[in-house]
């Protein structure tokens, strides 16, 4: 293998490694964002359940008055 071909191969490998590092960093960021979204969704689900229970209690209270 000539030195020029080896240098081209080395450059391609270096570019590949840089690309992999970029993808790894992006993956880490996306996993973090996904965890935050899931946490927010869980919080909204809990709030929605509390609201439903309060509305049901109010309906039950109104029904008991009739």
VOMI-76143 format. One record per atom (N, C-alpha, C, O): residue number from 1; atom name; y, z, x; chain. Coordinates in steps of 0.2 Angstrom, whole numbers, plus 5000, padded with zeros to 4 digits. Layout:
// residues N
@seq:NUM	atom:CA	Y:Y	Z:Z	X:X	mol:A .
...
// end
This chain:
// residues 66
@seq:1	atom:N	Y:4994	Z:5000	X:5004	mol:A .
@seq:1	atom:CA	Y:5000	Z:5000	X:5000	mol:A .
@seq:1	atom:C	Y:5006	Z:5000	X:5005	mol:A .
@seq:1	atom:O	Y:5007	Z:5004	X:5009	mol:A .
@seq:2	atom:N	Y:5011	Z:4996	X:5003	mol:A .
@seq:2	atom:CA	Y:5017	Z:4995	X:5007	mol:A .
@seq:2	atom:C	Y:5021	Z:5001	X:5005	mol:A .
@seq:2	atom:O	Y:5021	Z:5004	X:5000	mol:A .
@seq:3	atom:N	Y:5026	Z:5003	X:5010	mol:A .
@seq:3	atom:CA	Y:5030	Z:5008	X:5009	mol:A .
@seq:3	atom:C	Y:5035	Z:5007	X:5003	mol:A .
@seq:3	atom:O	Y:5036	Z:5012	X:4999	mol:A .
@seq:4	atom:N	Y:5037	Z:5001	X:5002	mol:A .
@seq:4	atom:CA	Y:5041	Z:4999	X:4996	mol:A .
@seq:4	atom:C	Y:5038	Z:5001	X:4989	mol:A .
@seq:4	atom:O	Y:5041	Z:5004	X:4985	mol:A .
@seq:5	atom:N	Y:5031	Z:4999	X:4989	mol:A .
@seq:5	atom:CA	Y:5027	Z:5000	X:4983	mol:A .
@seq:5	atom:C	Y:5026	Z:5008	X:4982	mol:A .
@seq:5	atom:O	Y:5027	Z:5010	X:4976	mol:A .
@seq:6	atom:N	Y:5025	Z:5011	X:4987	mol:A .
@seq:6	atom:CA	Y:5024	Z:5018	X:4987	mol:A .
@seq:6	atom:C	Y:5031	Z:5022	X:4985	mol:A .
@seq:6	atom:O	Y:5031	Z:5026	X:4980	mol:A .
@seq:7	atom:N	Y:5037	Z:5019	X:4987	mol:A .
@seq:7	atom:CA	Y:5043	Z:5022	X:4985	mol:A .
@seq:7	atom:C	Y:5044	Z:5021	X:4977	mol:A .
@seq:7	atom:O	Y:5047	Z:5025	X:4974	mol:A .
@seq:8	atom:N	Y:5042	Z:5015	X:4975	mol:A .
@seq:8	atom:CA	Y:5043	Z:5013	X:4968	mol:A .
@seq:8	atom:C	Y:5039	Z:5018	X:4964	mol:A .
@seq:8	atom:O	Y:5041	Z:5021	X:4958	mol:A .
@seq:9	atom:N	Y:5032	Z:5019	X:4966	mol:A .
@seq:9	atom:CA	Y:5028	Z:5023	X:4963	mol:A .
@seq:9	atom:C	Y:5031	Z:5031	X:4962	mol:A .
@seq:9	atom:O	Y:5030	Z:5034	X:4957	mol:A .
@seq:10	atom:N	Y:5033	Z:5033	X:4968	mol:A .
@seq:10	atom:CA	Y:5036	Z:5039	X:4969	mol:A .
@seq:10	atom:C	Y:5042	Z:5040	X:4964	mol:A .
@seq:10	atom:O	Y:5043	Z:5045	X:4961	mol:A .
@seq:11	atom:N	Y:5046	Z:5035	X:4963	mol:A .
@seq:11	atom:CA	Y:5052	Z:5035	X:4959	mol:A .
@seq:11	atom:C	Y:5049	Z:5036	X:4951	mol:A .
@seq:11	atom:O	Y:5052	Z:5039	X:4947	mol:A .
@seq:12	atom:N	Y:5044	Z:5032	X:4950	mol:A .
@seq:12	atom:CA	Y:5042	Z:5032	X:4943	mol:A .
@seq:12	atom:C	Y:5039	Z:5039	X:4941	mol:A .
@seq:12	atom:O	Y:5040	Z:5041	X:4936	mol:A .
@seq:13	atom:N	Y:5035	Z:5042	X:4946	mol:A .
@seq:13	atom:CA	Y:5032	Z:5049	X:4945	mol:A .
@seq:13	atom:C	Y:5038	Z:5054	X:4944	mol:A .
@seq:13	atom:O	Y:5037	Z:5058	X:4940	mol:A .
@seq:14	atom:N	Y:5043	Z:5053	X:4948	mol:A .
@seq:14	atom:CA	Y:5049	Z:5058	X:4947	mol:A .
@seq:14	atom:C	Y:5052	Z:5057	X:4941	mol:A .
@seq:14	atom:O	Y:5054	Z:5062	X:4937	mol:A .
@seq:15	atom:N	Y:5053	Z:5051	X:4938	mol:A .
@seq:15	atom:CA	Y:5056	Z:5050	X:4932	mol:A .
@seq:15	atom:C	Y:5052	Z:5052	X:4926	mol:A .
@seq:15	atom:O	Y:5054	Z:5055	X:4921	mol:A .
@seq:16	atom:N	Y:5045	Z:5052	X:4927	mol:A .
@seq:16	atom:CA	Y:5040	Z:5054	X:4922	mol:A .
@seq:16	atom:C	Y:5041	Z:5062	X:4922	mol:A .
@seq:16	atom:O	Y:5041	Z:5065	X:4916	mol:A .
@seq:17	atom:N	Y:5041	Z:5065	X:4927	mol:A .
@seq:17	atom:CA	Y:5041	Z:5072	X:4928	mol:A .
@seq:17	atom:C	Y:5048	Z:5075	X:4924	mol:A .
@seq:17	atom:O	Y:5048	Z:5080	X:4921	mol:A .
@seq:18	atom:N	Y:5053	Z:5071	X:4926	mol:A .
@seq:18	atom:CA	Y:5060	Z:5073	X:4923	mol:A .
@seq:18	atom:C	Y:5060	Z:5072	X:4915	mol:A .
@seq:18	atom:O	Y:5062	Z:5076	X:4911	mol:A .
@seq:19	atom:N	Y:5056	Z:5067	X:4913	mol:A .
@seq:19	atom:CA	Y:5056	Z:5066	X:4906	mol:A .
@seq:19	atom:C	Y:5051	Z:5071	X:4903	mol:A .
@seq:19	atom:O	Y:5053	Z:5074	X:4897	mol:A .
@seq:20	atom:N	Y:5046	Z:5073	X:4906	mol:A .
@seq:20	atom:CA	Y:5042	Z:5079	X:4903	mol:A .
@seq:20	atom:C	Y:5046	Z:5085	X:4903	mol:A .
@seq:20	atom:O	Y:5045	Z:5089	X:4898	mol:A .
@seq:21	atom:N	Y:5050	Z:5087	X:4908	mol:A .
@seq:21	atom:CA	Y:5054	Z:5093	X:4908	mol:A .
@seq:21	atom:C	Y:5059	Z:5093	X:4902	mol:A .
@seq:21	atom:O	Y:5060	Z:5098	X:4899	mol:A .
@seq:22	atom:N	Y:5062	Z:5087	X:4901	mol:A .
@seq:22	atom:CA	Y:5066	Z:5086	X:4895	mol:A .
@seq:22	atom:C	Y:5063	Z:5087	X:4889	mol:A .
@seq:22	atom:O	Y:5065	Z:5091	X:4884	mol:A .
@seq:23	atom:N	Y:5057	Z:5084	X:4888	mol:A .
@seq:23	atom:CA	Y:5053	Z:5085	X:4882	mol:A .
@seq:23	atom:C	Y:5051	Z:5092	X:4881	mol:A .
@seq:23	atom:O	Y:5051	Z:5095	X:4875	mol:A .
@seq:24	atom:N	Y:5049	Z:5096	X:4886	mol:A .
@seq:24	atom:CA	Y:5047	Z:5103	X:4886	mol:A .
@seq:24	atom:C	Y:5053	Z:5107	X:4883	mol:A .
@seq:24	atom:O	Y:5052	Z:5111	X:4879	mol:A .
@seq:25	atom:N	Y:5059	Z:5106	X:4886	mol:A .
@seq:25	atom:CA	Y:5065	Z:5110	X:4884	mol:A .
@seq:25	atom:C	Y:5066	Z:5108	X:4877	mol:A .
@seq:25	atom:O	Y:5068	Z:5113	X:4873	mol:A .
@seq:26	atom:N	Y:5066	Z:5102	X:4875	mol:A .
@seq:26	atom:CA	Y:5068	Z:5100	X:4868	mol:A .
@seq:26	atom:C	Y:5063	Z:5103	X:4863	mol:A .
@seq:26	atom:O	Y:5064	Z:5106	X:4858	mol:A .
@seq:27	atom:N	Y:5056	Z:5104	X:4865	mol:A .
@seq:27	atom:CA	Y:5051	Z:5107	X:4861	mol:A .
@seq:27	atom:C	Y:5052	Z:5114	X:4860	mol:A .
@seq:27	atom:O	Y:5052	Z:5117	X:4855	mol:A .
@seq:28	atom:N	Y:5054	Z:5117	X:4866	mol:A .
@seq:28	atom:CA	Y:5056	Z:5124	X:4865	mol:A .
@seq:28	atom:C	Y:5061	Z:5126	X:4861	mol:A .
@seq:28	atom:O	Y:5061	Z:5131	X:4857	mol:A .
@seq:29	atom:N	Y:5067	Z:5122	X:4861	mol:A .
@seq:29	atom:CA	Y:5073	Z:5122	X:4857	mol:A .
@seq:29	atom:C	Y:5071	Z:5121	X:4849	mol:A .
@seq:29	atom:O	Y:5073	Z:5125	X:4845	mol:A .
@seq:30	atom:N	Y:5067	Z:5116	X:4848	mol:A .
@seq:30	atom:CA	Y:5065	Z:5115	X:4841	mol:A .
@seq:30	atom:C	Y:5060	Z:5120	X:4838	mol:A .
@seq:30	atom:O	Y:5061	Z:5122	X:4832	mol:A .
@seq:31	atom:N	Y:5056	Z:5123	X:4843	mol:A .
@seq:31	atom:CA	Y:5052	Z:5129	X:4840	mol:A .
@seq:31	atom:C	Y:5056	Z:5135	X:4838	mol:A .
@seq:31	atom:O	Y:5055	Z:5138	X:4833	mol:A .
@seq:32	atom:N	Y:5061	Z:5136	X:4842	mol:A .
@seq:32	atom:CA	Y:5066	Z:5141	X:4841	mol:A .
@seq:32	atom:C	Y:5069	Z:5140	X:4834	mol:A .
@seq:32	atom:O	Y:5070	Z:5145	X:4830	mol:A .
@seq:33	atom:N	Y:5072	Z:5134	X:4833	mol:A .
@seq:33	atom:CA	Y:5075	Z:5132	X:4827	mol:A .
@seq:33	atom:C	Y:5071	Z:5133	X:4821	mol:A .
@seq:33	atom:O	Y:5073	Z:5135	X:4816	mol:A .
@seq:34	atom:N	Y:5065	Z:5131	X:4822	mol:A .
@seq:34	atom:CA	Y:5060	Z:5131	X:4816	mol:A .
@seq:34	atom:C	Y:5058	Z:5138	X:4815	mol:A .
@seq:34	atom:O	Y:5058	Z:5140	X:4809	mol:A .
@seq:35	atom:N	Y:5058	Z:5143	X:4819	mol:A .
@seq:35	atom:CA	Y:5057	Z:5150	X:4818	mol:A .
@seq:35	atom:C	Y:5063	Z:5153	X:4814	mol:A .
@seq:35	atom:O	Y:5062	Z:5157	X:4810	mol:A .
@seq:36	atom:N	Y:5069	Z:5151	X:4816	mol:A .
@seq:36	atom:CA	Y:5075	Z:5153	X:4813	mol:A .
@seq:36	atom:C	Y:5075	Z:5151	X:4805	mol:A .
@seq:36	atom:O	Y:5076	Z:5154	X:4801	mol:A .
@seq:37	atom:N	Y:5073	Z:5144	X:4804	mol:A .
@seq:37	atom:CA	Y:5073	Z:5141	X:4798	mol:A .
@seq:37	atom:C	Y:5068	Z:5145	X:4793	mol:A .
@seq:37	atom:O	Y:5069	Z:5147	X:4787	mol:A .
@seq:38	atom:N	Y:5062	Z:5146	X:4796	mol:A .
@seq:38	atom:CA	Y:5057	Z:5150	X:4793	mol:A .
@seq:38	atom:C	Y:5059	Z:5157	X:4791	mol:A .
@seq:38	atom:O	Y:5057	Z:5159	X:4785	mol:A .
@seq:39	atom:N	Y:5062	Z:5160	X:4795	mol:A .
@seq:39	atom:CA	Y:5065	Z:5167	X:4794	mol:A .
@seq:39	atom:C	Y:5070	Z:5167	X:4788	mol:A .
@seq:39	atom:O	Y:5070	Z:5171	X:4784	mol:A .
@seq:40	atom:N	Y:5074	Z:5162	X:4789	mol:A .
@seq:40	atom:CA	Y:5079	Z:5161	X:4783	mol:A .
@seq:40	atom:C	Y:5076	Z:5159	X:4776	mol:A .
@seq:40	atom:O	Y:5078	Z:5162	X:4771	mol:A .
@seq:41	atom:N	Y:5070	Z:5155	X:4777	mol:A .
@seq:41	atom:CA	Y:5067	Z:5154	X:4770	mol:A .
@seq:41	atom:C	Y:5063	Z:5160	X:4768	mol:A .
@seq:41	atom:O	Y:5063	Z:5161	X:4762	mol:A .
@seq:42	atom:N	Y:5060	Z:5164	X:4772	mol:A .
@seq:42	atom:CA	Y:5057	Z:5170	X:4770	mol:A .
@seq:42	atom:C	Y:5062	Z:5175	X:4767	mol:A .
@seq:42	atom:O	Y:5061	Z:5178	X:4762	mol:A .
@seq:43	atom:N	Y:5068	Z:5175	X:4770	mol:A .
@seq:43	atom:CA	Y:5074	Z:5179	X:4767	mol:A .
@seq:43	atom:C	Y:5076	Z:5177	X:4760	mol:A .
@seq:43	atom:O	Y:5077	Z:5181	X:4755	mol:A .
@seq:44	atom:N	Y:5076	Z:5170	X:4759	mol:A .
@seq:44	atom:CA	Y:5078	Z:5168	X:4753	mol:A .
@seq:44	atom:C	Y:5073	Z:5169	X:4748	mol:A .
@seq:44	atom:O	Y:5074	Z:5170	X:4742	mol:A .
@seq:45	atom:N	Y:5067	Z:5168	X:4750	mol:A .
@seq:45	atom:CA	Y:5061	Z:5170	X:4745	mol:A .
@seq:45	atom:C	Y:5061	Z:5177	X:4742	mol:A .
@seq:45	atom:O	Y:5060	Z:5178	X:4737	mol:A .
@seq:46	atom:N	Y:5063	Z:5182	X:4747	mol:A .
@seq:46	atom:CA	Y:5063	Z:5189	X:4745	mol:A .
@seq:46	atom:C	Y:5069	Z:5190	X:4740	mol:A .
@seq:46	atom:O	Y:5068	Z:5193	X:4735	mol:A .
@seq:47	atom:N	Y:5075	Z:5187	X:4742	mol:A .
@seq:47	atom:CA	Y:5080	Z:5187	X:4738	mol:A .
@seq:47	atom:C	Y:5079	Z:5184	X:4731	mol:A .
@seq:47	atom:O	Y:5081	Z:5187	X:4726	mol:A .
@seq:48	atom:N	Y:5076	Z:5179	X:4730	mol:A .
@seq:48	atom:CA	Y:5074	Z:5175	X:4724	mol:A .
@seq:48	atom:C	Y:5070	Z:5180	X:4720	mol:A .
@seq:48	atom:O	Y:5070	Z:5180	X:4714	mol:A .
@seq:49	atom:N	Y:5065	Z:5183	X:4723	mol:A .
@seq:49	atom:CA	Y:5060	Z:5187	X:4720	mol:A .
@seq:49	atom:C	Y:5064	Z:5193	X:4717	mol:A .
@seq:49	atom:O	Y:5062	Z:5195	X:4711	mol:A .
@seq:50	atom:N	Y:5068	Z:5196	X:4721	mol:A .
@seq:50	atom:CA	Y:5072	Z:5202	X:4718	mol:A .
@seq:50	atom:C	Y:5076	Z:5200	X:4712	mol:A .
@seq:50	atom:O	Y:5077	Z:5203	X:4707	mol:A .
@seq:51	atom:N	Y:5079	Z:5194	X:4712	mol:A .
@seq:51	atom:CA	Y:5083	Z:5192	X:4707	mol:A .
@seq:51	atom:C	Y:5079	Z:5190	X:4701	mol:A .
@seq:51	atom:O	Y:5081	Z:5192	X:4695	mol:A .
@seq:52	atom:N	Y:5073	Z:5187	X:4702	mol:A .
@seq:52	atom:CA	Y:5069	Z:5186	X:4696	mol:A .
@seq:52	atom:C	Y:5067	Z:5193	X:4693	mol:A .
@seq:52	atom:O	Y:5067	Z:5194	X:4687	mol:A .
@seq:53	atom:N	Y:5065	Z:5198	X:4697	mol:A .
@seq:53	atom:CA	Y:5063	Z:5204	X:4694	mol:A .
@seq:53	atom:C	Y:5069	Z:5208	X:4691	mol:A .
@seq:53	atom:O	Y:5068	Z:5211	X:4685	mol:A .
@seq:54	atom:N	Y:5075	Z:5207	X:4693	mol:A .
@seq:54	atom:CA	Y:5081	Z:5210	X:4690	mol:A .
@seq:54	atom:C	Y:5082	Z:5207	X:4683	mol:A .
@seq:54	atom:O	Y:5083	Z:5210	X:4678	mol:A .
@seq:55	atom:N	Y:5082	Z:5200	X:4683	mol:A .
@seq:55	atom:CA	Y:5083	Z:5196	X:4677	mol:A .
@seq:55	atom:C	Y:5077	Z:5198	X:4672	mol:A .
@seq:55	atom:O	Y:5079	Z:5199	X:4666	mol:A .
@seq:56	atom:N	Y:5071	Z:5199	X:4674	mol:A .
@seq:56	atom:CA	Y:5065	Z:5201	X:4670	mol:A .
@seq:56	atom:C	Y:5067	Z:5208	X:4667	mol:A .
@seq:56	atom:O	Y:5065	Z:5209	X:4661	mol:A .
@seq:57	atom:N	Y:5069	Z:5212	X:4671	mol:A .
@seq:57	atom:CA	Y:5071	Z:5219	X:4669	mol:A .
@seq:57	atom:C	Y:5076	Z:5219	X:4663	mol:A .
@seq:57	atom:O	Y:5076	Z:5223	X:4658	mol:A .
@seq:58	atom:N	Y:5081	Z:5215	X:4664	mol:A .
@seq:58	atom:CA	Y:5087	Z:5214	X:4660	mol:A .
@seq:58	atom:C	Y:5084	Z:5212	X:4653	mol:A .
@seq:58	atom:O	Y:5086	Z:5214	X:4648	mol:A .
@seq:59	atom:N	Y:5080	Z:5207	X:4653	mol:A .
@seq:59	atom:CA	Y:5077	Z:5204	X:4647	mol:A .
@seq:59	atom:C	Y:5073	Z:5209	X:4644	mol:A .
@seq:59	atom:O	Y:5073	Z:5209	X:4637	mol:A .
@seq:60	atom:N	Y:5069	Z:5213	X:4647	mol:A .
@seq:60	atom:CA	Y:5065	Z:5218	X:4644	mol:A .
@seq:60	atom:C	Y:5069	Z:5223	X:4641	mol:A .
@seq:60	atom:O	Y:5067	Z:5226	X:4636	mol:A .
@seq:61	atom:N	Y:5075	Z:5225	X:4644	mol:A .
@seq:61	atom:CA	Y:5079	Z:5230	X:4641	mol:A .
@seq:61	atom:C	Y:5082	Z:5227	X:4635	mol:A .
@seq:61	atom:O	Y:5083	Z:5231	X:4630	mol:A .
@seq:62	atom:N	Y:5084	Z:5221	X:4635	mol:A .
@seq:62	atom:CA	Y:5087	Z:5218	X:4629	mol:A .
@seq:62	atom:C	Y:5082	Z:5218	X:4623	mol:A .
@seq:62	atom:O	Y:5083	Z:5219	X:4618	mol:A .
@seq:63	atom:N	Y:5076	Z:5216	X:4625	mol:A .
@seq:63	atom:CA	Y:5070	Z:5215	X:4620	mol:A .
@seq:63	atom:C	Y:5069	Z:5222	X:4617	mol:A .
@seq:63	atom:O	Y:5067	Z:5223	X:4611	mol:A .
@seq:64	atom:N	Y:5070	Z:5227	X:4621	mol:A .
@seq:64	atom:CA	Y:5068	Z:5234	X:4619	mol:A .
@seq:64	atom:C	Y:5074	Z:5237	X:4614	mol:A .
@seq:64	atom:O	Y:5072	Z:5241	X:4610	mol:A .
@seq:65	atom:N	Y:5080	Z:5234	X:4614	mol:A .
@seq:65	atom:CA	Y:5085	Z:5236	X:4610	mol:A .
@seq:65	atom:C	Y:5084	Z:5233	X:4603	mol:A .
@seq:65	atom:O	Y:5086	Z:5236	X:4598	mol:A .
@seq:66	atom:N	Y:5081	Z:5227	X:4603	mol:A .
@seq:66	atom:CA	Y:5080	Z:5224	X:4596	mol:A .
@seq:66	atom:C	Y:5075	Z:5227	X:4592	mol:A .
@seq:66	atom:O	Y:5074	Z:5225	X:4586	mol:A .
// end
